[in-house]
């Protein structure tokens, strides 16, 4: 109980910057399916199934999140993820100007109102049959239908940053693996539920 109260206090005081990465581990069936489909044989267990980018900073309760849901939207991070049982981690790139952060955030938000790339989820499943090979997704090439990781990776790539894979190949867990093993990102919120 004490740890939960301390985490809630820290969340109330947490200030987010534009361009911060929000990584989510959901508990719904679709979240579990995404983690299963994006895991390659021999790879460690997939940790996250969703990623978004902070488009407007501020205290956690008031920050805006750009993310792909049914459509790509920009909305309150707190309203979308607090008290949902989902675990949320936030990573911040180091050595990057505030101006560049705002440009990355604006690029992520530029996908707003675009329809979600549901076909890409099916293509992920087909690629899973080939141990995660980037074949079906490459053949279909659907850039006008973003999924969460594509939008985040493109927003960063447009300003010279990579998550170790090409933006159109990125999956949430690729981004997780990269930021959690890189000296270029700070974890500003560990993977836990938001109950502030």
N, C-alpha and C positions, 0 to 999 in steps of 0.2 A: 504494500500500500504506500509506503514511504517513497519508494522509487517512482511509482506512478504519479504521486503528488509533485515530486521534484521535476519529472519530465513535463508535467502540465505547466509548472511555473516557467521552466525554460522555454517551452513552446510559446507561452504568452509574451515572452520578451524577445523571441527570435526575430531578427530583421533579415528579410530576404532581399536580394539584389536582382535586377533584370538579368536574364541569362542563366540564373541558377538552374541546375538540373534536378527534377523531381522524379525519383524512381520508386515504383510502387510494386508491392507484392500483394495481389488481391487474393481473396478467398472464395470467389465464385467459381463455378464450374468452367466458365470460359477462360478465366485467369489460369486455372490449373491446366487447361488444354493448351493454352499458349505456351506455358512453361514446358510442357511435354513436347510440343511440336518444334520448339526452337532449341532443344537440347540434342547435341550430337552424341553418338556412341563414344563412350570413354571420357566424356566431358563431365566435370563436376556438376552436381545438381544445379539446375537453373534457379537463380535467386529471385529475379524480378520479371514481371510480365508487362510492365507499362512504364512509359517515360513521358514527361512533359517538360516545358520550359517556363520559368517565371517570366511573364511579359511585363508586369508592373510590380516593382518591389514594394517593400514596406513591412510592417509587422506581419507575421504568418497569418493572422486572422484576416488581414485586409489585402494581402498580395493576390495578384491575378495570375492564373495558370493558363497557358496555351497548350491544349492537348487534343488528341483525336479520341472522340467518343463515337456516338452515332454519326455526328458530323464533327468537323474540327471546330472547336470553340475556345473562346477566351472567357474564363469565369473565375469565381472565387475558389482558390485552392481549399480554403477552410470548409466552405459549403460542400465542395465536391468530395473531400476525403476525410474530414473529421468525423469521428464517431461511426465509422463504417466497418470497423474491424480490419480494414486494410492496413498494411504496414507501409510507412512512407519514410524514405531517406532523401536528404537533400545534399547535393554536392556543388561546390563552387570552384570554377577555374581560378588558378592563381596567375599572377603576373599578366593581367589583362586590364586594359583601361575601362573606366566606367562607360566611356563613349562606345567602345566596342561591345560591351555587355548590352547596351541599349540597342545596338544594331542587330545583334544576335536575337534579342527578345522580339524586336520588330519583325525580323524575318520569320521567326516561329509563329508569331501572331498573324502573319500574312496569309496563312492557310485557312484562316477563319471562314466558316460557312461552307468549306469544301466537304463533299460527301466522303465518308469513311471508305477506305479500301478493303471492303469485306472479301473481295476476290483474292486479295493478297494473303489473307489468312488461309484460304483454301490452298493457295500456292505454297505457303509455308508447310502445310501438311504434306503436300506432294513432295516437296524437297526433303522432308523428314524421311520419306521412304528411301531416299538416296543419301542418308546420313548427313543431312543438312547442306548438301551441295547446292550451290546457287544456280539451278538450272531452270526450273519452271518459272520462278520469279523473274529471271532474266529474259526468258522467251516472251513472257506476257508484257513486260515493261509497262507499268501503269502509274506513271509519275503524277498524274492529275488526281489520283485517289490515294491520299496519304494515309499511312498508318502512323502510330505514335513515334516509333523509332526513326522512321524516314524523315519526318518533319524536324525532329530534334537534330538529327545528323546533318541534314541539309542546312539548317540554320547555322550550325557551327562551321560546316565545311565552306560555306560562302565567305567566311572571314578567316579561312586558313587553318582551321582546327579539325582534327580527325579523331575518331574513336578506334582507330586501328583497322577499320574496314571501310570500304567505299560506302558513301551515304545511302545508296539504294539497297545495299546488302545489310545494313545495320538492323539489329534486333535489340530489344530492351536489354537482354542479358549481355550482349556485346558491349553496350555502353556501360553497364554495371561493372563488368570485368575490367574494362579499361580504366574507369575513374577510380575504382577501389584499389587498383594496382599501380597507379601513377602518382608521381611526386608533384604533378601539375594541378591536382585537385584536392581541395579540403572537404572533408565530411563535416558539414555544419549541423546535420541532424541525422542520427543513426536510424536504421531501419526498425521503426516501432510505430504503433498506432498513435494517431493524433486524438487525444482526449482532453484537450485544454479547455 
